Amino acid sequence: MPKRKNVKVTQENDSGLNQKFQVGNRELTRGQFADEIEQGKHPGYHNAKMNGKRIPRSNPDRKKKNNLE
């Protein structure tokens, strides 16, 4: 399985929804990151749908160390 890129959450809204992500040396909005996940650019991640929004998620693997924070 390909190694996940180093992804960190850099901004959340008041309800805790992740808004911006640091992916390598780039900062992406939730929508941009979701687009790239759908394009297959980020193995190890998928989008969930919640209230009509695409929510990036790391694929489960029992390791808390690599969860989006």
N, CA, C and O atoms as a Tinker XYZ file with bonds, in Angstrom:
   276  protein
     1  N      0.834000   -1.172000    0.000000    73     2
     2  CA     0.000000    0.000000    0.000000    64     1     3
     3  C      0.886000    1.244000    0.000000    63     2     4     5
     4  O      1.857000    1.305000    0.754000    81     3
     5  N      0.562000    2.255000   -0.847000    73     3     6
     6  CA     1.373000    3.462000   -0.903000    64     5     7
     7  C      1.350000    4.216000    0.418000    63     6     8     9
     8  O      0.359000    4.199000    1.148000    81     7
     9  N      2.460000    4.873000    0.705000    73     7    10
    10  CA     2.560000    5.646000    1.940000    64     9    11
    11  C      1.723000    6.917000    1.843000    63    10    12    13
    12  O      1.693000    7.570000    0.799000    81    11
    13  N      1.043000    7.265000    2.934000    73    11    14
    14  CA     0.258000    8.492000    2.985000    64    13    15
    15  C      1.185000    9.696000    3.024000    63    14    16    17
    16  O      2.260000    9.657000    3.622000    81    15
    17  N      0.748000   10.756000    2.380000    73    15    18
    18  CA     1.478000   12.014000    2.473000    64    17    19
    19  C      1.221000   12.621000    3.842000    63    18    20    21
    20  O      0.219000   12.322000    4.491000    81    19
    21  N      2.135000   13.471000    4.268000    73    19    22
    22  CA     1.979000   14.147000    5.543000    64    21    23
    23  C      0.925000   15.245000    5.387000    63    22    24    25
    24  O      1.165000   16.247000    4.715000    81    23
    25  N     -0.233000   15.057000    6.003000    73    23    26
    26  CA    -1.347000   15.995000    5.916000    64    25    27
    27  C     -1.712000   16.438000    7.325000    63    26    28    29
    28  O     -1.877000   15.612000    8.222000    81    27
    29  N     -1.838000   17.759000    7.513000    73    27    30
    30  CA    -2.243000   18.305000    8.806000    64    29    31
    31  C     -3.379000   19.287000    8.599000    63    30    32    33
    32  O     -3.429000   19.990000    7.589000    81    31
    33  N     -4.277000   19.332000    9.544000    73    31    34
    34  CA    -5.359000   20.317000    9.536000    64    33    35
    35  C     -4.793000   21.621000   10.077000    63    34    36    37
    36  O     -4.174000   21.645000   11.140000    81    35
    37  N     -5.010000   22.716000    9.332000    73    35    38
    38  CA    -4.486000   24.015000    9.765000    64    37    39
    39  C     -5.584000   24.988000   10.179000    63    38    40    41
    40  O     -5.296000   26.012000   10.799000    81    39
    41  N     -6.841000   24.684000    9.847000    73    39    42
    42  CA    -7.936000   25.568000   10.249000    64    41    43
    43  C     -9.223000   24.777000   10.383000    63    42    44    45
    44  O     -9.544000   23.942000    9.538000    81    43
    45  N     -9.959000   25.049000   11.458000    73    43    46
    46  CA   -11.280000   24.468000   11.696000    64    45    47
    47  C    -12.281000   25.606000   11.858000    63    46    48    49
    48  O    -11.908000   26.716000   12.239000    81    47
    49  N    -13.555000   25.331000   11.567000    73    47    50
    50  CA   -14.577000   26.346000   11.853000    64    49    51
    51  C    -15.025000   26.202000   13.303000    63    50    52    53
    52  O    -14.493000   25.364000   14.032000    81    51
    53  N    -15.989000   27.004000   13.728000    73    51    54
    54  CA   -16.435000   27.003000   15.126000    64    53    55
    55  C    -16.995000   25.662000   15.588000    63    54    56    57
    56  O    -16.928000   25.334000   16.772000    81    55
    57  N    -17.550000   24.881000   14.649000    73    55    58
    58  CA   -18.112000   23.578000   15.024000    64    57    59
    59  C    -17.071000   22.454000   14.957000    63    58    60    61
    60  O    -17.386000   21.302000   15.256000    81    59
    61  N    -15.838000   22.782000   14.568000    73    59    62
    62  CA   -14.781000   21.783000   14.518000    64    61    63
    63  C    -14.578000   21.141000   13.162000    63    62    64    65
    64  O    -13.748000   20.242000   13.025000    81    63
    65  N    -15.329000   21.590000   12.139000    73    63    66
    66  CA   -15.166000   21.054000   10.791000    64    65    67
    67  C    -13.838000   21.527000   10.216000    63    66    68    69
    68  O    -13.549000   22.724000   10.220000    81    67
    69  N    -13.027000   20.592000    9.720000    73    67    70
    70  CA   -11.739000   20.932000    9.124000    64    69    71
    71  C    -11.958000   21.771000    7.869000    63    70    72    73
    72  O    -12.717000   21.377000    6.984000    81    71
    73  N    -11.300000   22.919000    7.791000    73    71    74
    74  CA   -11.473000   23.848000    6.678000    64    73    75
    75  C    -10.259000   23.928000    5.758000    63    74    76    77
    76  O    -10.408000   24.022000    4.540000    81    75
    77  N     -9.048000   23.891000    6.341000    73    75    78
    78  CA    -7.824000   23.989000    5.545000    64    77    79
    79  C     -6.848000   22.910000    5.985000    63    78    80    81
    80  O     -6.814000   22.499000    7.145000    81    79
    81  N     -6.052000   22.467000    5.010000    73    79    82
    82  CA    -5.122000   21.367000    5.221000    64    81    83
    83  C     -3.750000   21.732000    4.678000    63    82    84    85
    84  O     -3.641000   22.342000    3.614000    81    83
    85  N     -2.703000   21.361000    5.405000    73    83    86
    86  CA    -1.336000   21.495000    4.924000    64    85    87
    87  C     -0.956000   20.147000    4.331000    63    86    88    89
    88  O     -0.904000   19.140000    5.036000    81    87
    89  N     -0.693000   20.137000    3.029000    73    87    90
    90  CA    -0.324000   18.912000    2.319000    64    89    91
    91  C      1.052000   19.162000    1.721000    63    90    92    93
    92  O      1.188000   19.865000    0.719000    81    91
    93  N      2.076000   18.574000    2.349000    73    91    94
    94  CA     3.437000   18.900000    1.932000    64    93    95
    95  C      3.682000   20.368000    2.208000    63    94    96    97
    96  O      3.532000   20.828000    3.340000    81    95
    97  N      4.067000   21.118000    1.156000    73    95    98
    98  CA     4.306000   22.552000    1.346000    64    97    99
    99  C      3.144000   23.405000    0.822000    63    98   100   101
   100  O      3.291000   24.617000    0.660000    81    99
   101  N      1.991000   22.780000    0.556000    73    99   102
   102  CA     0.823000   23.498000    0.028000    64   101   103
   103  C     -0.283000   23.553000    1.067000    63   102   104   105
   104  O     -0.465000   22.616000    1.845000    81   103
   105  N     -1.030000   24.672000    1.075000    73   103   106
   106  CA    -2.220000   24.759000    1.906000    64   105   107
   107  C     -3.431000   24.672000    0.991000    63   106   108   109
   108  O     -3.563000   25.444000    0.042000    81   107
   109  N     -4.321000   23.715000    1.289000    73   107   110
   110  CA    -5.501000   23.472000    0.474000    64   109   111
   111  C     -6.766000   23.695000    1.300000    63   110   112   113
   112  O     -6.783000   23.441000    2.504000    81   111
   113  N     -7.819000   24.169000    0.645000    73   111   114
   114  CA    -9.125000   24.217000    1.292000    64   113   115
   115  C     -9.680000   22.800000    1.361000    63   114   116   117
   116  O     -9.151000   21.887000    0.727000    81   115
   117  N    -10.747000   22.623000    2.133000    73   115   118
   118  CA   -11.387000   21.309000    2.212000    64   117   119
   119  C    -11.823000   20.848000    0.828000    63   118   120   121
   120  O    -11.642000   19.682000    0.479000    81   119
   121  N    -12.397000   21.758000    0.033000    73   119   122
   122  CA   -12.847000   21.410000   -1.309000    64   121   123
   123  C    -11.715000   21.009000   -2.228000    63   122   124   125
   124  O    -11.839000   20.048000   -2.986000    81   123
   125  N    -10.603000   21.741000   -2.170000    73   123   126
   126  CA    -9.445000   21.408000   -3.005000    64   125   127
   127  C     -8.882000   20.043000   -2.626000    63   126   128   129
   128  O     -8.556000   19.232000   -3.494000    81   127
   129  N     -8.770000   19.796000   -1.316000    73   127   130
   130  CA    -8.249000   18.514000   -0.857000    64   129   131
   131  C     -9.195000   17.392000   -1.266000    63   130   132   133
   132  O     -8.744000   16.335000   -1.709000    81   131
   133  N    -10.501000   17.607000   -1.123000    73   131   134
   134  CA   -11.494000   16.601000   -1.516000    64   133   135
   135  C    -11.396000   16.314000   -3.021000    63   134   136   137
   136  O    -11.482000   15.158000   -3.435000    81   135
   137  N    -11.218000   17.354000   -3.834000    73   135   138
   138  CA   -11.051000   17.152000   -5.284000    64   137   139
   139  C     -9.848000   16.270000   -5.574000    63   138   140   141
   140  O     -9.933000   15.333000   -6.369000    81   139
   141  N     -8.728000   16.569000   -4.928000    73   139   142
   142  CA    -7.506000   15.794000   -5.166000    64   141   143
   143  C     -7.655000   14.356000   -4.686000    63   142   144   145
   144  O     -7.110000   13.443000   -5.306000    81   143
   145  N     -8.380000   14.137000   -3.595000    73   143   146
   146  CA    -8.641000   12.768000   -3.130000    64   145   147
   147  C     -9.423000   12.016000   -4.205000    63   146   148   149
   148  O     -9.095000   10.875000   -4.530000    81   147
   149  N    -10.453000   12.654000   -4.753000    73   147   150
   150  CA   -11.264000   12.013000   -5.795000    64   149   151
   151  C    -10.463000   11.751000   -7.065000    63   150   152   153
   152  O    -10.775000   10.822000   -7.810000    81   151
   153  N     -9.447000   12.549000   -7.317000    73   151   154
   154  CA    -8.584000   12.357000   -8.484000    64   153   155
   155  C     -7.527000   11.282000   -8.234000    63   154   156   157
   156  O     -6.740000   10.969000   -9.128000    81   155
   157  N     -7.504000   10.718000   -7.036000    73   155   158
   158  CA    -6.560000    9.651000   -6.717000    64   157   159
   159  C     -5.180000   10.139000   -6.342000    63   158   160   161
   160  O     -4.229000    9.356000   -6.359000    81   159
   161  N     -5.041000   11.411000   -6.005000    73   159   162
   162  CA    -3.730000   11.972000   -5.688000    64   161   163
   163  C     -3.288000   11.709000   -4.252000    63   162   164   165
   164  O     -2.132000   11.955000   -3.908000    81   163
   165  N     -4.197000   11.211000   -3.409000    73   163   166
   166  CA    -3.867000   10.995000   -2.002000    64   165   167
   167  C     -4.317000    9.610000   -1.548000    63   166   168   169
   168  O     -5.359000    9.474000   -0.905000    81   167
   169  N     -3.532000    8.578000   -1.882000    73   167   170
   170  CA    -3.869000    7.232000   -1.404000    64   169   171
   171  C     -3.907000    7.232000    0.121000    63   170   172   173
   172  O     -3.114000    7.912000    0.773000    81   171
   173  N     -4.816000    6.482000    0.666000    73   171   174
   174  CA    -4.933000    6.432000    2.116000    64   173   175
   175  C     -5.966000    7.398000    2.659000    63   174   176   177
   176  O     -6.171000    7.473000    3.870000    81   175
   177  N     -6.628000    8.150000    1.760000    73   175   178
   178  CA    -7.670000    9.082000    2.172000    64   177   179
   179  C     -8.910000    8.860000    1.315000    63   178   180   181
   180  O     -8.814000    8.406000    0.175000    81   179
   181  N    -10.068000    9.183000    1.871000    73   179   182
   182  CA   -11.329000    9.106000    1.141000    64   181   183
   183  C    -12.208000   10.265000    1.597000    63   182   184   185
   184  O    -11.914000   10.908000    2.605000    81   183
   185  N    -13.269000   10.531000    0.872000    73   183   186
   186  CA   -14.220000   11.572000    1.244000    64   185   187
   187  C    -15.487000   10.933000    1.785000    63   186   188   189
   188  O    -16.019000    9.987000    1.206000    81   187
   189  N    -15.954000   11.458000    2.890000    73   187   190
   190  CA   -17.260000   11.088000    3.430000    64   189   191
   191  C    -18.211000   12.234000    3.095000    63   190   192   193
   192  O    -17.771000   13.371000    2.921000    81   191
   193  N    -19.495000   11.949000    3.003000    73   191   194
   194  CA   -20.502000   12.990000    2.762000    64   193   195
   195  C    -21.249000   13.244000    4.060000    63   194   196   197
   196  O    -21.722000   12.310000    4.709000    81   195
   197  N    -21.352000   14.530000    4.440000    73   195   198
   198  CA   -22.091000   14.889000    5.630000    64   197   199
   199  C    -22.781000   16.231000    5.364000    63   198   200   201
   200  O    -22.128000   17.234000    5.075000    81   199
   201  N    -24.102000   16.227000    5.466000    73   199   202
   202  CA   -24.883000   17.444000    5.209000    64   201   203
   203  C    -24.561000   18.046000    3.838000    63   202   204   205
   204  O    -24.521000   19.266000    3.683000    81   203
   205  N    -24.330000   17.178000    2.846000    73   203   206
   206  CA   -24.058000   17.629000    1.488000    64   205   207
   207  C    -22.631000   18.084000    1.251000    63   206   208   209
   208  O    -22.311000   18.528000    0.148000    81   207
   209  N    -21.761000   17.989000    2.251000    73   207   210
   210  CA   -20.365000   18.411000    2.113000    64   209   211
   211  C    -19.458000   17.198000    2.034000    63   210   212   213
   212  O    -19.706000   16.181000    2.683000    81   211
   213  N    -18.408000   17.310000    1.237000    73   211   214
   214  CA   -17.384000   16.261000    1.184000    64   213   215
   215  C    -16.399000   16.516000    2.325000    63   214   216   217
   216  O    -15.846000   17.608000    2.456000    81   215
   217  N    -16.196000   15.499000    3.138000    73   215   218
   218  CA   -15.338000   15.612000    4.304000    64   217   219
   219  C    -14.158000   14.649000    4.140000    63   218   220   221
   220  O    -14.349000   13.434000    4.192000    81   219
   221  N    -12.934000   15.175000    3.940000    73   219   222
   222  CA   -11.769000   14.283000    3.816000    64   221   223
   223  C    -11.544000   13.488000    5.096000    63   222   224   225
   224  O    -11.639000   14.019000    6.203000    81   223
   225  N    -11.246000   12.219000    4.921000    73   223   226
   226  CA   -10.977000   11.316000    6.035000    64   225   227
   227  C     -9.797000   10.429000    5.666000    63   226   228   229
   228  O     -9.614000   10.060000    4.505000    81   227
   229  N     -9.006000   10.097000    6.670000    73   227   230
   230  CA    -7.963000    9.101000    6.437000    64   229   231
   231  C     -8.610000    7.724000    6.517000    63   230   232   233
   232  O     -9.523000    7.501000    7.313000    81   231
   233  N     -8.130000    6.805000    5.686000    73   231   234
   234  CA    -8.661000    5.445000    5.711000    64   233   235
   235  C     -8.289000    4.794000    7.041000    63   234   236   237
   236  O     -7.169000    4.974000    7.519000    81   235
   237  N     -9.202000    4.046000    7.642000    73   235   238
   238  CA    -8.931000    3.441000    8.945000    64   237   239
   239  C     -7.825000    2.394000    8.868000    63   238   240   241
   240  O     -7.767000    1.593000    7.935000    81   239
   241  N     -6.950000    2.421000    9.868000    73   239   242
   242  CA    -5.891000    1.415000    9.942000    64   241   243
   243  C     -5.480000    1.108000   11.382000    63   242   244   245
   244  O     -4.437000    0.493000   11.608000    81   243
   245  N     -6.285000    1.528000   12.355000    73   243   246
   246  CA    -6.060000    1.272000   13.779000    64   245   247
   247  C     -4.916000    2.074000   14.388000    63   246   248   249
   248  O     -4.575000    1.856000   15.550000    81   247
   249  N     -4.314000    2.996000   13.639000    73   247   250
   250  CA    -3.228000    3.823000   14.160000    64   249   251
   251  C     -3.743000    5.234000   14.395000    63   250   252   253
   252  O     -4.178000    5.898000   13.454000    81   251
   253  N     -3.700000    5.697000   15.628000    73   251   254
   254  CA    -4.128000    7.059000   15.924000    64   253   255
   255  C     -3.079000    8.072000   15.459000    63   254   256   257
   256  O     -3.402000    9.228000   15.185000    81   255
   257  N     -1.835000    7.633000   15.375000    73   255   258
   258  CA    -0.718000    8.525000   15.036000    64   257   259
   259  C     -0.935000    9.237000   13.687000    63   258   260   261
   260  O     -0.511000   10.381000   13.523000    81   259
   261  N     -1.584000    8.576000   12.732000    73   259   262
   262  CA    -1.701000    9.173000   11.408000    64   261   263
   263  C     -3.113000    9.698000   11.098000    63   262   264   265
   264  O     -3.434000    9.930000    9.932000    81   263
   265  N     -3.948000    9.884000   12.107000    73   263   266
   266  CA    -5.273000   10.451000   11.900000    64   265   267
   267  C     -5.155000   11.946000   11.638000    63   266   268   269
   268  O     -4.215000   12.588000   12.109000    81   267
   269  N     -6.108000   12.507000   10.885000    73   267   270
   270  CA    -6.114000   13.949000   10.666000    64   269   271
   271  C     -6.403000   14.644000   11.982000    63   270   272   273
   272  O     -7.337000   14.274000   12.694000    81   271
   273  N     -5.612000   15.640000   12.303000    73   271   274
   274  CA    -5.807000   16.400000   13.549000    64   273   275
   275  C     -5.943000   17.867000   13.225000    63   274   276
   276  O     -6.114000   18.685000   14.129000    81   275
